Amino acid sequence: MLYTESVNTRRIAAAHRQCAALFSFLTPRCRRLSGVALLFLLLSSLQACGPASDSFRLTGKFKNFNQGELYIYGLEGKGHIDTIRLADGKFNYEPFLEDTMIMSVVFPNYSEIPVIAVPGTAVSMTGDASHLRDTRVTGTDDNQLLTDFRLQVNEQTPPEAMKTAAAFIADNPSSLACIYVLNRYFLARYDANLDEAVKALTLMTKAEPNIRLRNLLTQVKTLQATRVGKTLPQFSDVTIEGRRISNTTLQGDVNVIFTWAVWNFDSQAYQRTLQKMKRRYGARLTVLGLCLDGNPADCRHLLERDTVSWPTVCDGRMWKNPTVEKLGFSAVPEIIITNRSGKILARRLSQAELQNKVDELLN
C-alpha cells in the first residue's frame, strides 16, 4: 500500500538550514493508497515538494566485503530501484531524489537495512559482512533513531520486538522512523496487528497532524472493522448496468466480493477462476465485482468479452468508490468472502487459496 506523507516545515528546515528562509510551507503531491503488503501496505514512502536540493548521498564502508552488488528497493511498492557496486569495501551512491522516502538496501545474503532518504542530506552506512544486521546508518537524527531501534530488537524475540516497536512509536511519534516501524511490525505482516496500528497511528497523528496520517488512520480503522470474524458493513451502490445493489444482494451460501481492473492481469485471472466456480456451484455462490478502472467503457468491454454475468460496480472513481472505501479494499486483486449472514470468513487470499476456500465452504 502505498503511503505518502508531507514533511513539515520545521523538519525540512532542520535538514536544509542553509535555505530555511525559502520555505514557509510545503505542498504535498497526492497519491492514492494501494498495494496489499499493507497491505498492505503501504506505508513506507514520505513525500515532500519543494526541497532545497534534489540530491541525496548514501555512502558505505564495510569490512570483509571487498566487492559485490547491493540492491536498492523502494518500500512503497516501487520494487527494485537501483543497483550499487561496492569496490574495496566502499560505495558512493548519489541518486536524483525529489521525494523523501524510505528505501531498503538489500545485500547478497538478502539482509535488508532501511534508510530514510531526505533530499539534500547525506547518510553513511558502516558494517561488517559477517554481521550485516548490525549495520549502522548515521547522518540524520531519524536514521540514528532507526539504527538504535534495529540494534535493540535484533536481540529480542518477536513478542518482545512488538512491545519495543510500540514503545518506540510512543516515545518518538513525530519521527520518520515510525513509518518504517509501523509498517514492519504492525501492518506488513500476515498477522497484521491492526489494534496496535490504530494506537500507534493515533499517537503519530497527534504529534504530526496532517491529512496523510489522518487518511491512513481512517483506512486502518476500516480494515479493523472488516477483518475476519466481523460482520460486513452495510453498503449500497449501483452496477455498471444501472442496477441498485447492497448487502441484500449477497444471498449465496458463500459470497465473494473482489476488486479487479482491466489493467491488472492477475485480477482477471481471479475473475476467470470465479467464473469456473460459479458454473460449478450456481446460486450457492454469489459474486460481486468492484472494477477500479477510471473508464467504465473499458470495464464494460471486458465484461462483454468474457461473458461475466454477475453484478459489477464501476463508476470511474477507482479507489474513491464509496463501497471500496467502506469495505477497506486497498489492493488489486483483493478478496472478501462472507457467509449468508454477512460474517466475514476470509480476505486477501491468493488465487489458489480462493478456490480452496470456496470449495471447502461449499463442500
Contacts in CASP RR format, 6 or more apart in sequence:
PFRMAT RR
TARGET T0000
AUTHOR 0000-0000-0000
METHOD contacts of the structure
MODEL  1
MLYTESVNTRRIAAAHRQCAALFSFLTPRCRRLSGVALLFLLLSSLQACG
PASDSFRLTGKFKNFNQGELYIYGLEGKGHIDTIRLADGKFNYEPFLEDT
MIMSVVFPNYSEIPVIAVPGTAVSMTGDASHLRDTRVTGTDDNQLLTDFR
LQVNEQTPPEAMKTAAAFIADNPSSLACIYVLNRYFLARYDANLDEAVKA
LTLMTKAEPNIRLRNLLTQVKTLQATRVGKTLPQFSDVTIEGRRISNTTL
QGDVNVIFTWAVWNFDSQAYQRTLQKMKRRYGARLTVLGLCLDGNPADCR
HLLERDTVSWPTVCDGRMWKNPTVEKLGFSAVPEIIITNRSGKILARRLS
QAELQNKVDELLN
1 33 0 8 1.000
1 34 0 8 1.000
1 35 0 8 1.000
1 36 0 8 1.000
1 37 0 8 1.000
1 38 0 8 1.000
1 39 0 8 1.000
1 40 0 8 1.000
1 41 0 8 1.000
1 42 0 8 1.000
1 43 0 8 1.000
1 330 0 8 1.000
1 331 0 8 1.000
2 31 0 8 1.000
2 32 0 8 1.000
2 33 0 8 1.000
2 34 0 8 1.000
2 35 0 8 1.000
2 41 0 8 1.000
2 42 0 8 1.000
2 43 0 8 1.000
2 45 0 8 1.000
2 76 0 8 1.000
2 77 0 8 1.000
3 33 0 8 1.000
3 41 0 8 1.000
3 42 0 8 1.000
3 43 0 8 1.000
3 44 0 8 1.000
3 45 0 8 1.000
3 46 0 8 1.000
3 76 0 8 1.000
3 179 0 8 1.000
3 183 0 8 1.000
3 212 0 8 1.000
3 216 0 8 1.000
4 28 0 8 1.000
4 29 0 8 1.000
4 30 0 8 1.000
4 31 0 8 1.000
4 45 0 8 1.000
4 46 0 8 1.000
4 47 0 8 1.000
4 76 0 8 1.000
4 99 0 8 1.000
4 212 0 8 1.000
5 28 0 8 1.000
5 45 0 8 1.000
5 46 0 8 1.000
5 47 0 8 1.000
5 179 0 8 1.000
5 210 0 8 1.000
5 212 0 8 1.000
5 213 0 8 1.000
6 26 0 8 1.000
6 27 0 8 1.000
6 28 0 8 1.000
6 46 0 8 1.000
6 47 0 8 1.000
6 48 0 8 1.000
6 49 0 8 1.000
6 210 0 8 1.000
6 212 0 8 1.000
7 26 0 8 1.000
7 46 0 8 1.000
7 47 0 8 1.000
7 48 0 8 1.000
7 100 0 8 1.000
7 118 0 8 1.000
7 176 0 8 1.000
8 26 0 8 1.000
8 208 0 8 1.000
8 210 0 8 1.000
9 23 0 8 1.000
9 24 0 8 1.000
9 25 0 8 1.000
9 26 0 8 1.000
11 176 0 8 1.000
12 23 0 8 1.000
12 26 0 8 1.000
12 48 0 8 1.000
12 51 0 8 1.000
12 52 0 8 1.000
13 20 0 8 1.000
13 23 0 8 1.000
15 51 0 8 1.000
15 118 0 8 1.000
15 120 0 8 1.000
15 121 0 8 1.000
15 140 0 8 1.000
16 23 0 8 1.000
16 51 0 8 1.000
16 52 0 8 1.000
16 53 0 8 1.000
16 120 0 8 1.000
18 52 0 8 1.000
19 52 0 8 1.000
22 52 0 8 1.000
23 50 0 8 1.000
23 52 0 8 1.000
26 48 0 8 1.000
26 49 0 8 1.000
26 50 0 8 1.000
27 49 0 8 1.000
27 50 0 8 1.000
28 47 0 8 1.000
28 48 0 8 1.000
28 49 0 8 1.000
28 211 0 8 1.000
28 212 0 8 1.000
29 47 0 8 1.000
29 49 0 8 1.000
31 47 0 8 1.000
32 318 0 8 1.000
32 319 0 8 1.000
33 42 0 8 1.000
33 215 0 8 1.000
33 216 0 8 1.000
33 219 0 8 1.000
33 319 0 8 1.000
33 330 0 8 1.000
34 319 0 8 1.000
34 330 0 8 1.000
34 331 0 8 1.000
34 332 0 8 1.000
35 41 0 8 1.000
35 42 0 8 1.000
35 77 0 8 1.000
35 330 0 8 1.000
35 331 0 8 1.000
35 332 0 8 1.000
36 330 0 8 1.000
36 331 0 8 1.000
36 334 0 8 1.000
36 348 0 8 1.000
37 77 0 8 1.000
37 188 0 8 1.000
38 183 0 8 1.000
38 187 0 8 1.000
38 188 0 8 1.000
38 192 0 8 1.000
38 223 0 8 1.000
38 330 0 8 1.000
39 187 0 8 1.000
39 188 0 8 1.000
39 192 0 8 1.000
39 223 0 8 1.000
39 330 0 8 1.000
39 331 0 8 1.000
39 348 0 8 1.000
40 187 0 8 1.000
40 188 0 8 1.000
40 192 0 8 1.000
40 330 0 8 1.000
40 331 0 8 1.000
41 183 0 8 1.000
41 187 0 8 1.000
41 188 0 8 1.000
41 330 0 8 1.000
42 76 0 8 1.000
42 183 0 8 1.000
42 187 0 8 1.000
42 188 0 8 1.000
42 216 0 8 1.000
42 330 0 8 1.000
43 75 0 8 1.000
43 76 0 8 1.000
43 179 0 8 1.000
43 182 0 8 1.000
43 183 0 8 1.000
43 187 0 8 1.000
43 188 0 8 1.000
43 216 0 8 1.000
44 74 0 8 1.000
44 75 0 8 1.000
44 76 0 8 1.000
44 77 0 8 1.000
44 101 0 8 1.000
44 102 0 8 1.000
44 179 0 8 1.000
44 180 0 8 1.000
44 183 0 8 1.000
45 74 0 8 1.000
45 75 0 8 1.000
45 76 0 8 1.000
45 78 0 8 1.000
45 99 0 8 1.000
45 100 0 8 1.000
45 101 0 8 1.000
45 102 0 8 1.000
46 99 0 8 1.000
46 100 0 8 1.000
46 101 0 8 1.000
46 102 0 8 1.000
46 176 0 8 1.000
46 179 0 8 1.000
47 99 0 8 1.000
47 100 0 8 1.000
47 101 0 8 1.000
48 99 0 8 1.000
48 100 0 8 1.000
48 118 0 8 1.000
48 119 0 8 1.000
49 98 0 8 1.000
51 98 0 8 1.000
51 100 0 8 1.000
51 118 0 8 1.000
51 119 0 8 1.000
51 120 0 8 1.000
52 119 0 8 1.000
52 120 0 8 1.000
53 119 0 8 1.000
53 120 0 8 1.000
54 96 0 8 1.000
54 97 0 8 1.000
54 98 0 8 1.000
54 119 0 8 1.000
54 120 0 8 1.000
55 94 0 8 1.000
55 96 0 8 1.000
55 97 0 8 1.000
55 119 0 8 1.000
55 120 0 8 1.000
56 94 0 8 1.000
56 95 0 8 1.000
56 97 0 8 1.000
56 117 0 8 1.000
56 118 0 8 1.000
56 119 0 8 1.000
56 120 0 8 1.000
56 121 0 8 1.000
56 122 0 8 1.000
56 123 0 8 1.000
57 92 0 8 1.000
57 93 0 8 1.000
57 94 0 8 1.000
57 121 0 8 1.000
57 122 0 8 1.000
57 123 0 8 1.000
58 92 0 8 1.000
58 93 0 8 1.000
58 94 0 8 1.000
58 105 0 8 1.000
58 115 0 8 1.000
58 117 0 8 1.000
58 122 0 8 1.000
58 123 0 8 1.000
58 124 0 8 1.000
58 125 0 8 1.000
59 90 0 8 1.000
59 91 0 8 1.000
59 92 0 8 1.000
59 93 0 8 1.000
59 122 0 8 1.000
59 123 0 8 1.000
59 124 0 8 1.000
59 125 0 8 1.000
60 86 0 8 1.000
60 89 0 8 1.000
60 90 0 8 1.000
60 91 0 8 1.000
60 92 0 8 1.000
60 124 0 8 1.000
60 125 0 8 1.000
60 126 0 8 1.000
61 89 0 8 1.000
61 90 0 8 1.000
61 124 0 8 1.000
61 125 0 8 1.000
61 126 0 8 1.000
61 127 0 8 1.000
62 86 0 8 1.000
62 89 0 8 1.000
62 90 0 8 1.000
62 125 0 8 1.000
62 126 0 8 1.000
62 127 0 8 1.000
62 128 0 8 1.000
62 129 0 8 1.000
62 135 0 8 1.000
63 89 0 8 1.000
63 127 0 8 1.000
63 128 0 8 1.000
63 129 0 8 1.000
63 130 0 8 1.000
64 128 0 8 1.000
64 129 0 8 1.000
64 130 0 8 1.000
65 86 0 8 1.000
65 89 0 8 1.000
65 128 0 8 1.000
65 129 0 8 1.000
66 86 0 8 1.000
66 87 0 8 1.000
66 88 0 8 1.000
66 89 0 8 1.000
67 86 0 8 1.000
67 87 0 8 1.000
67 88 0 8 1.000
67 89 0 8 1.000
68 85 0 8 1.000
68 86 0 8 1.000
68 87 0 8 1.000
68 108 0 8 1.000
69 83 0 8 1.000
69 84 0 8 1.000
69 85 0 8 1.000
69 86 0 8 1.000
69 108 0 8 1.000
70 83 0 8 1.000
70 84 0 8 1.000
70 86 0 8 1.000
70 91 0 8 1.000
70 105 0 8 1.000
70 106 0 8 1.000
70 107 0 8 1.000
70 108 0 8 1.000
71 80 0 8 1.000
71 82 0 8 1.000
71 83 0 8 1.000
71 84 0 8 1.000
71 105 0 8 1.000
71 106 0 8 1.000
72 80 0 8 1.000
72 81 0 8 1.000
72 82 0 8 1.000
72 83 0 8 1.000
72 84 0 8 1.000
72 93 0 8 1.000
72 95 0 8 1.000
72 103 0 8 1.000
72 104 0 8 1.000
72 105 0 8 1.000
72 106 0 8 1.000
73 79 0 8 1.000
73 80 0 8 1.000
73 81 0 8 1.000
73 103 0 8 1.000
73 104 0 8 1.000
73 106 0 8 1.000
73 112 0 8 1.000
74 81 0 8 1.000
74 101 0 8 1.000
74 102 0 8 1.000
74 103 0 8 1.000
74 104 0 8 1.000
75 101 0 8 1.000
75 102 0 8 1.000
75 103 0 8 1.000
75 104 0 8 1.000
75 114 0 8 1.000
75 180 0 8 1.000
75 183 0 8 1.000
76 101 0 8 1.000
76 102 0 8 1.000
81 95 0 8 1.000
81 103 0 8 1.000
82 93 0 8 1.000
82 95 0 8 1.000
84 91 0 8 1.000
84 93 0 8 1.000
84 105 0 8 1.000
85 91 0 8 1.000
97 117 0 8 1.000
97 119 0 8 1.000
97 120 0 8 1.000
98 119 0 8 1.000
99 119 0 8 1.000
100 116 0 8 1.000
100 117 0 8 1.000
100 118 0 8 1.000
100 119 0 8 1.000
100 176 0 8 1.000
101 117 0 8 1.000
102 114 0 8 1.000
102 115 0 8 1.000
102 116 0 8 1.000
102 117 0 8 1.000
102 176 0 8 1.000
102 179 0 8 1.000
102 180 0 8 1.000
103 114 0 8 1.000
103 115 0 8 1.000
103 117 0 8 1.000
104 112 0 8 1.000
104 113 0 8 1.000
104 114 0 8 1.000
104 115 0 8 1.000
105 112 0 8 1.000
105 113 0 8 1.000
105 114 0 8 1.000
105 115 0 8 1.000
105 125 0 8 1.000
106 112 0 8 1.000
107 113 0 8 1.000
107 132 0 8 1.000
109 132 0 8 1.000
111 132 0 8 1.000
111 133 0 8 1.000
111 135 0 8 1.000
113 125 0 8 1.000
113 132 0 8 1.000
113 135 0 8 1.000
113 137 0 8 1.000
113 150 0 8 1.000
114 137 0 8 1.000
114 146 0 8 1.000
114 150 0 8 1.000
114 180 0 8 1.000
115 123 0 8 1.000
115 125 0 8 1.000
115 137 0 8 1.000
115 143 0 8 1.000
116 123 0 8 1.000
116 140 0 8 1.000
116 142 0 8 1.000
116 143 0 8 1.000
116 146 0 8 1.000
116 176 0 8 1.000
116 177 0 8 1.000
116 180 0 8 1.000
117 123 0 8 1.000
118 140 0 8 1.000
118 142 0 8 1.000
118 176 0 8 1.000
121 139 0 8 1.000
121 140 0 8 1.000
122 139 0 8 1.000
123 137 0 8 1.000
123 138 0 8 1.000
123 139 0 8 1.000
123 140 0 8 1.000
123 143 0 8 1.000
124 137 0 8 1.000
124 138 0 8 1.000
124 139 0 8 1.000
125 135 0 8 1.000
125 136 0 8 1.000
125 137 0 8 1.000
126 135 0 8 1.000
126 136 0 8 1.000
126 138 0 8 1.000
127 134 0 8 1.000
127 135 0 8 1.000
127 136 0 8 1.000
128 134 0 8 1.000
133 150 0 8 1.000
133 154 0 8 1.000
134 151 0 8 1.000
134 154 0 8 1.000
136 147 0 8 1.000
136 151 0 8 1.000
137 143 0 8 1.000
137 144 0 8 1.000
137 146 0 8 1.000
137 147 0 8 1.000
138 144 0 8 1.000
138 147 0 8 1.000
141 175 0 8 1.000
142 175 0 8 1.000
142 176 0 8 1.000
142 177 0 8 1.000
143 177 0 8 1.000
145 172 0 8 1.000
145 175 0 8 1.000
145 177 0 8 1.000
146 177 0 8 1.000
146 180 0 8 1.000
146 181 0 8 1.000
149 164 0 8 1.000
149 165 0 8 1.000
149 168 0 8 1.000
149 177 0 8 1.000
149 181 0 8 1.000
152 164 0 8 1.000
153 160 0 8 1.000
153 161 0 8 1.000
153 164 0 8 1.000
153 165 0 8 1.000
156 164 0 8 1.000
161 185 0 8 1.000
162 185 0 8 1.000
162 186 0 8 1.000
162 193 0 8 1.000
162 196 0 8 1.000
165 181 0 8 1.000
165 182 0 8 1.000
165 184 0 8 1.000
165 185 0 8 1.000
165 186 0 8 1.000
166 196 0 8 1.000
166 199 0 8 1.000
166 200 0 8 1.000
168 177 0 8 1.000
168 178 0 8 1.000
168 181 0 8 1.000
169 178 0 8 1.000
169 181 0 8 1.000
169 182 0 8 1.000
169 200 0 8 1.000
169 203 0 8 1.000
169 204 0 8 1.000
170 200 0 8 1.000
170 203 0 8 1.000
172 178 0 8 1.000
173 203 0 8 1.000
173 204 0 8 1.000
173 206 0 8 1.000
173 207 0 8 1.000
173 208 0 8 1.000
174 204 0 8 1.000
174 207 0 8 1.000
174 208 0 8 1.000
178 200 0 8 1.000
178 204 0 8 1.000
182 197 0 8 1.000
182 200 0 8 1.000
182 201 0 8 1.000
182 204 0 8 1.000
185 193 0 8 1.000
186 192 0 8 1.000
186 193 0 8 1.000
186 194 0 8 1.000
186 196 0 8 1.000
186 197 0 8 1.000
186 200 0 8 1.000
187 197 0 8 1.000
187 220 0 8 1.000
192 223 0 8 1.000
194 220 0 8 1.000
194 223 0 8 1.000
194 224 0 8 1.000
194 227 0 8 1.000
195 224 0 8 1.000
197 220 0 8 1.000
198 217 0 8 1.000
198 220 0 8 1.000
198 221 0 8 1.000
198 224 0 8 1.000
201 213 0 8 1.000
201 216 0 8 1.000
201 217 0 8 1.000
201 220 0 8 1.000
202 217 0 8 1.000
204 213 0 8 1.000
205 213 0 8 1.000
205 214 0 8 1.000
205 217 0 8 1.000
219 328 0 8 1.000
219 330 0 8 1.000
222 325 0 8 1.000
222 326 0 8 1.000
222 327 0 8 1.000
222 328 0 8 1.000
223 328 0 8 1.000
223 330 0 8 1.000
225 233 0 8 1.000
226 232 0 8 1.000
226 233 0 8 1.000
226 327 0 8 1.000
226 328 0 8 1.000
226 336 0 8 1.000
226 344 0 8 1.000
226 347 0 8 1.000
227 344 0 8 1.000
227 347 0 8 1.000
228 344 0 8 1.000
228 345 0 8 1.000
228 346 0 8 1.000
228 347 0 8 1.000
229 343 0 8 1.000
229 344 0 8 1.000
229 345 0 8 1.000
230 343 0 8 1.000
230 344 0 8 1.000
231 341 0 8 1.000
231 342 0 8 1.000
231 343 0 8 1.000
231 344 0 8 1.000
232 247 0 8 1.000
232 250 0 8 1.000
232 327 0 8 1.000
232 336 0 8 1.000
232 338 0 8 1.000
232 342 0 8 1.000
232 343 0 8 1.000
232 344 0 8 1.000
233 326 0 8 1.000
233 327 0 8 1.000
234 246 0 8 1.000
234 247 0 8 1.000
235 246 0 8 1.000
235 247 0 8 1.000
235 322 0 8 1.000
235 323 0 8 1.000
235 326 0 8 1.000
235 327 0 8 1.000
236 244 0 8 1.000
236 245 0 8 1.000
236 246 0 8 1.000
237 244 0 8 1.000
237 245 0 8 1.000
237 246 0 8 1.000
237 313 0 8 1.000
237 315 0 8 1.000
237 321 0 8 1.000
237 322 0 8 1.000
237 323 0 8 1.000
238 244 0 8 1.000
238 245 0 8 1.000
238 313 0 8 1.000
238 315 0 8 1.000
239 245 0 8 1.000
239 311 0 8 1.000
239 312 0 8 1.000
239 313 0 8 1.000
240 291 0 8 1.000
240 296 0 8 1.000
240 299 0 8 1.000
240 300 0 8 1.000
240 303 0 8 1.000
240 312 0 8 1.000
240 313 0 8 1.000
240 314 0 8 1.000
241 311 0 8 1.000
243 311 0 8 1.000
245 288 0 8 1.000
245 311 0 8 1.000
245 313 0 8 1.000
247 342 0 8 1.000
249 286 0 8 1.000
249 288 0 8 1.000
249 311 0 8 1.000
250 257 0 8 1.000
250 286 0 8 1.000
250 288 0 8 1.000
250 338 0 8 1.000
250 340 0 8 1.000
250 342 0 8 1.000
251 283 0 8 1.000
251 286 0 8 1.000
251 340 0 8 1.000
252 283 0 8 1.000
252 284 0 8 1.000
252 285 0 8 1.000
252 286 0 8 1.000
252 340 0 8 1.000
253 284 0 8 1.000
253 285 0 8 1.000
253 339 0 8 1.000
253 340 0 8 1.000
253 361 0 8 1.000
253 362 0 8 1.000
254 281 0 8 1.000
254 284 0 8 1.000
254 285 0 8 1.000
254 286 0 8 1.000
254 337 0 8 1.000
254 338 0 8 1.000
254 339 0 8 1.000
254 345 0 8 1.000
254 358 0 8 1.000
254 361 0 8 1.000
254 362 0 8 1.000
255 285 0 8 1.000
255 286 0 8 1.000
255 287 0 8 1.000
255 288 0 8 1.000
255 337 0 8 1.000
255 338 0 8 1.000
255 339 0 8 1.000
255 340 0 8 1.000
255 342 0 8 1.000
256 274 0 8 1.000
256 285 0 8 1.000
256 286 0 8 1.000
256 287 0 8 1.000
256 288 0 8 1.000
256 335 0 8 1.000
256 336 0 8 1.000
256 337 0 8 1.000
256 354 0 8 1.000
256 358 0 8 1.000
257 287 0 8 1.000
257 288 0 8 1.000
257 289 0 8 1.000
257 290 0 8 1.000
257 327 0 8 1.000
257 335 0 8 1.000
257 336 0 8 1.000
257 338 0 8 1.000
258 267 0 8 1.000
258 270 0 8 1.000
258 271 0 8 1.000
258 274 0 8 1.000
258 287 0 8 1.000
258 288 0 8 1.000
258 289 0 8 1.000
258 290 0 8 1.000
258 333 0 8 1.000
258 334 0 8 1.000
258 335 0 8 1.000
258 336 0 8 1.000
259 267 0 8 1.000
259 289 0 8 1.000
259 290 0 8 1.000
259 291 0 8 1.000
259 292 0 8 1.000
259 324 0 8 1.000
259 329 0 8 1.000
259 331 0 8 1.000
259 332 0 8 1.000
259 333 0 8 1.000
259 334 0 8 1.000
260 267 0 8 1.000
260 268 0 8 1.000
260 270 0 8 1.000
260 271 0 8 1.000
260 289 0 8 1.000
260 290 0 8 1.000
260 291 0 8 1.000
260 292 0 8 1.000
260 332 0 8 1.000
260 333 0 8 1.000
261 267 0 8 1.000
261 291 0 8 1.000
261 292 0 8 1.000
261 293 0 8 1.000
261 332 0 8 1.000
262 268 0 8 1.000
262 291 0 8 1.000
262 293 0 8 1.000
262 298 0 8 1.000
262 299 0 8 1.000
262 301 0 8 1.000
262 302 0 8 1.000
263 293 0 8 1.000
264 332 0 8 1.000
264 333 0 8 1.000
266 332 0 8 1.000
266 333 0 8 1.000
266 351 0 8 1.000
267 332 0 8 1.000
267 333 0 8 1.000
268 302 0 8 1.000
268 306 0 8 1.000
269 351 0 8 1.000
270 333 0 8 1.000
270 335 0 8 1.000
270 351 0 8 1.000
270 354 0 8 1.000
271 306 0 8 1.000
271 308 0 8 1.000
272 306 0 8 1.000
273 351 0 8 1.000
273 354 0 8 1.000
273 355 0 8 1.000
274 287 0 8 1.000
274 354 0 8 1.000
275 306 0 8 1.000
275 308 0 8 1.000
277 285 0 8 1.000
277 355 0 8 1.000
277 358 0 8 1.000
277 359 0 8 1.000
278 285 0 8 1.000
278 287 0 8 1.000
278 309 0 8 1.000
278 310 0 8 1.000
281 358 0 8 1.000
281 362 0 8 1.000
284 362 0 8 1.000
285 358 0 8 1.000
285 362 0 8 1.000
286 310 0 8 1.000
287 310 0 8 1.000
288 310 0 8 1.000
288 311 0 8 1.000
288 312 0 8 1.000
288 313 0 8 1.000
289 310 0 8 1.000
289 311 0 8 1.000
289 312 0 8 1.000
289 313 0 8 1.000
290 312 0 8 1.000
290 313 0 8 1.000
290 314 0 8 1.000
290 321 0 8 1.000
290 323 0 8 1.000
290 324 0 8 1.000
290 329 0 8 1.000
291 299 0 8 1.000
291 312 0 8 1.000
291 313 0 8 1.000
291 314 0 8 1.000
292 314 0 8 1.000
292 318 0 8 1.000
292 319 0 8 1.000
292 321 0 8 1.000
292 324 0 8 1.000
292 332 0 8 1.000
293 299 0 8 1.000
293 314 0 8 1.000
293 316 0 8 1.000
293 318 0 8 1.000
294 314 0 8 1.000
294 316 0 8 1.000
294 317 0 8 1.000
294 318 0 8 1.000
295 316 0 8 1.000
296 314 0 8 1.000
296 315 0 8 1.000
296 316 0 8 1.000
299 312 0 8 1.000
299 314 0 8 1.000
300 314 0 8 1.000
302 308 0 8 1.000
303 312 0 8 1.000
313 321 0 8 1.000
313 323 0 8 1.000
315 321 0 8 1.000
318 324 0 8 1.000
319 325 0 8 1.000
327 336 0 8 1.000
329 336 0 8 1.000
331 348 0 8 1.000
334 347 0 8 1.000
334 348 0 8 1.000
335 346 0 8 1.000
335 347 0 8 1.000
335 348 0 8 1.000
335 349 0 8 1.000
335 354 0 8 1.000
336 344 0 8 1.000
336 346 0 8 1.000
336 347 0 8 1.000
337 344 0 8 1.000
337 345 0 8 1.000
337 346 0 8 1.000
337 347 0 8 1.000
337 349 0 8 1.000
337 354 0 8 1.000
337 357 0 8 1.000
337 358 0 8 1.000
337 361 0 8 1.000
338 344 0 8 1.000
338 345 0 8 1.000
339 345 0 8 1.000
339 361 0 8 1.000
345 357 0 8 1.000
345 361 0 8 1.000
346 353 0 8 1.000
346 357 0 8 1.000
349 357 0 8 1.000
END
